[in-house]
Amino acid sequence: MSTELTHRHYALLRAVGAGRCELTCSCEPDLFIDGRTCCDQTAAHLLARAGLIRPAVRGRVGQRVPAQLTDAGRAALSSQAPLAVAA
């Protein structure tokens, strides 16, 4: 199954790219923006599972660490064209 990225996904990618986000270290990482929990964790989980965002450093399970874009995330953001990702 594939899912097309929405405006919300791109907004989250922009926030990660701007250095405003943290992820929890877990198999389903939660996203925090400006220190507050992201209101759409489903979208955040999709970005992580699709390999568009990742933790910038290793941490303990449950620890919040800076988030970063992957090469695929930067490419998706730069194109900002509809992109289907495996869900």
Backbone bond lengths (Angstrom), bond angles and torsions (degrees), N, CA, C in turn:
res aa  C-N    CA-C-N  psi(-1)  N-CA   C-N-CA  omega(-1)  CA-C   N-CA-C  phi
1 M - - - 1.444 - - 1.526 108.75 -
2 S 1.300 117.47 140.12 1.461 120.11 176.93 1.524 109.17 -123.66
3 T 1.310 114.54 153.04 1.457 122.10 -179.29 1.515 108.72 -126.82
4 E 1.317 116.75 135.43 1.460 120.83 177.67 1.527 108.70 -83.21
5 L 1.323 116.43 138.80 1.458 119.88 177.99 1.522 109.84 -69.45
6 T 1.324 115.34 140.09 1.460 122.23 -179.43 1.531 109.98 -103.16
7 H 1.307 115.35 176.57 1.467 120.19 175.64 1.532 110.53 -58.29
8 R 1.326 116.85 -36.62 1.467 120.07 178.60 1.525 110.81 -63.29
9 H 1.342 117.16 -43.77 1.468 120.00 178.10 1.522 110.49 -57.95
10 Y 1.343 115.69 -45.00 1.468 119.16 -179.92 1.529 111.45 -65.27
11 A 1.328 117.68 -36.50 1.465 120.52 177.19 1.524 110.15 -63.60
12 L 1.326 117.20 -40.48 1.462 120.54 177.41 1.527 110.73 -65.45
13 L 1.327 116.88 -41.42 1.465 119.70 177.70 1.525 111.01 -62.20
14 R 1.338 117.18 -40.19 1.471 120.03 177.73 1.530 111.03 -63.38
15 A 1.324 117.04 -40.92 1.467 120.40 179.11 1.526 111.11 -64.32
16 V 1.337 116.80 -41.07 1.471 120.17 176.69 1.528 109.39 -63.58
17 G 1.317 116.61 -46.38 1.462 121.29 -179.61 1.520 112.84 -61.36
18 A 1.324 117.08 -28.36 1.465 121.71 179.63 1.531 112.07 -83.27
19 G 1.345 116.94 -1.55 1.461 120.28 178.57 1.517 114.18 78.63
20 R 1.323 117.48 21.70 1.463 121.83 -176.80 1.520 113.48 -95.84
21 C 1.340 118.06 1.58 1.468 120.13 -169.62 1.523 113.58 -120.89
22 E 1.333 112.67 154.87 1.462 122.40 172.10 1.519 107.81 -129.77
23 L 1.330 115.46 154.10 1.458 122.83 174.04 1.516 108.67 -121.71
24 T 1.333 116.33 148.79 1.454 118.99 169.59 1.523 107.70 -83.36
25 C 1.299 116.27 146.78 1.465 121.77 178.12 1.525 107.84 -82.93
26 S 1.319 116.36 102.58 1.462 121.89 179.59 1.519 108.97 -165.20
27 C 1.322 115.56 174.18 1.464 118.99 179.81 1.529 110.75 -70.78
28 E 1.327 119.08 -25.71 1.468 124.76 173.43 1.523 106.50 -123.75
29 P 1.334 117.32 81.64 1.462 119.69 -173.68 1.527 113.02 -66.53
30 D 1.336 115.24 134.18 1.458 120.90 175.21 1.517 108.63 -88.02
31 L 1.316 115.87 145.78 1.457 122.73 -177.20 1.518 110.29 -104.92
32 F 1.318 116.04 136.36 1.464 123.20 175.50 1.522 107.91 -121.76
33 I 1.321 116.49 136.08 1.465 122.37 179.45 1.524 107.59 -120.29
34 D 1.314 115.88 124.54 1.466 120.75 -178.46 1.531 111.48 52.76
35 G 1.328 116.19 36.66 1.456 121.83 176.76 1.511 115.38 83.41
36 R 1.314 117.53 -3.94 1.466 121.31 -179.25 1.522 109.97 -111.72
37 T 1.317 115.33 148.75 1.454 119.11 -179.07 1.528 110.82 -65.60
38 C 1.305 116.31 139.72 1.464 122.47 178.07 1.528 108.44 -67.78
39 C 1.337 116.97 137.38 1.464 120.75 -177.43 1.527 112.37 -74.55
40 D 1.315 118.23 -13.92 1.469 120.86 -178.18 1.525 109.58 -125.68
41 Q 1.329 115.41 78.13 1.457 119.73 -179.69 1.522 111.89 -67.06
42 T 1.316 117.81 -26.11 1.468 120.27 176.55 1.521 110.03 -61.22
43 A 1.330 116.93 -44.41 1.468 120.96 177.99 1.524 110.20 -65.58
44 A 1.323 117.20 -40.95 1.466 120.95 179.06 1.524 110.92 -63.11
45 H 1.322 116.82 -42.26 1.466 120.29 178.93 1.522 110.79 -63.81
46 L 1.336 116.83 -39.91 1.466 119.95 178.36 1.526 110.34 -61.34
47 L 1.338 117.75 -43.44 1.468 120.38 -179.89 1.526 110.78 -62.49
48 A 1.325 116.47 -39.57 1.469 119.87 178.96 1.529 110.76 -68.78
49 R 1.335 117.22 -47.07 1.478 120.24 -179.78 1.515 111.72 -63.27
50 A 1.341 117.14 -32.92 1.466 121.25 -179.80 1.527 111.90 -78.43
51 G 1.326 117.18 -5.44 1.461 120.37 178.51 1.512 113.34 77.58
52 L 1.348 117.92 25.71 1.457 120.99 179.90 1.529 112.03 -93.69
53 I 1.340 116.64 -25.56 1.468 121.65 174.89 1.521 108.29 -132.77
54 R 1.338 114.64 158.53 1.472 119.76 179.46 1.533 108.09 -159.65
55 P 1.341 115.73 164.63 1.462 118.69 173.67 1.530 109.56 -66.20
56 A 1.329 116.44 140.94 1.462 120.73 179.71 1.529 111.51 -77.06
57 V 1.333 116.85 -25.67 1.464 122.33 179.68 1.520 108.57 -139.16
58 R 1.320 115.58 162.73 1.458 120.34 175.50 1.517 109.32 -77.76
59 G 1.313 115.92 150.27 1.453 120.99 178.13 1.517 110.53 -151.40
60 R 1.321 114.68 175.27 1.467 120.57 176.94 1.525 108.69 -74.00
61 V 1.315 116.71 156.25 1.462 120.93 177.36 1.524 108.55 -56.57
62 G 1.320 115.99 128.07 1.451 122.14 179.86 1.518 114.58 89.94
63 Q 1.327 117.60 -14.69 1.467 121.00 -179.56 1.521 110.27 -71.82
64 R 1.331 116.27 142.62 1.463 121.33 174.50 1.514 109.22 -89.41
65 V 1.329 115.05 128.89 1.465 121.86 -179.88 1.534 108.21 -131.95
66 P 1.331 117.77 159.90 1.467 119.09 177.84 1.534 111.56 -57.78
67 A 1.325 115.14 144.30 1.469 121.29 176.41 1.518 108.25 -98.23
68 Q 1.315 115.57 152.80 1.463 120.13 175.76 1.513 109.95 -142.27
69 L 1.319 114.56 156.68 1.464 120.88 174.00 1.520 108.95 -77.65
70 T 1.313 116.21 145.25 1.457 121.01 170.09 1.529 107.48 -87.02
71 D 1.315 116.38 175.06 1.469 119.39 175.26 1.531 110.21 -58.18
72 A 1.340 115.64 -40.66 1.469 119.59 178.87 1.526 110.75 -65.29
73 G 1.320 117.27 -37.53 1.461 121.01 177.77 1.517 112.22 -65.39
74 R 1.340 116.28 -41.44 1.469 120.13 177.15 1.526 110.29 -64.44
75 A 1.335 116.40 -40.22 1.469 120.02 179.57 1.529 110.46 -65.14
76 A 1.325 116.72 -42.89 1.467 120.14 179.41 1.523 110.38 -63.09
77 L 1.321 116.29 -41.78 1.455 120.40 -178.97 1.523 111.67 -68.55
78 S 1.315 116.42 -39.39 1.471 118.83 -178.96 1.530 111.28 -69.74
79 S 1.312 117.52 -33.74 1.468 119.73 179.25 1.520 110.78 -81.56
80 Q 1.297 116.43 -36.11 1.466 125.59 -175.70 1.520 112.07 40.66
81 A 1.300 114.87 29.12 1.457 121.02 173.59 1.524 107.39 -90.87
82 P 1.308 118.51 158.95 1.465 119.04 176.07 1.523 109.58 -53.35
83 L 1.314 115.76 128.01 1.454 122.07 -176.77 1.505 107.94 -129.91
84 A 1.296 117.65 123.75 1.455 121.02 177.35 1.519 108.77 -87.84
85 V 1.329 116.28 130.05 1.459 121.71 177.82 1.509 108.43 -122.28
86 A 1.310 116.73 148.48 1.450 120.55 178.49 1.516 109.57 -67.21
87 A 1.299 116.56 130.29 1.469 120.36 -179.22 1.502 110.36 -99.88
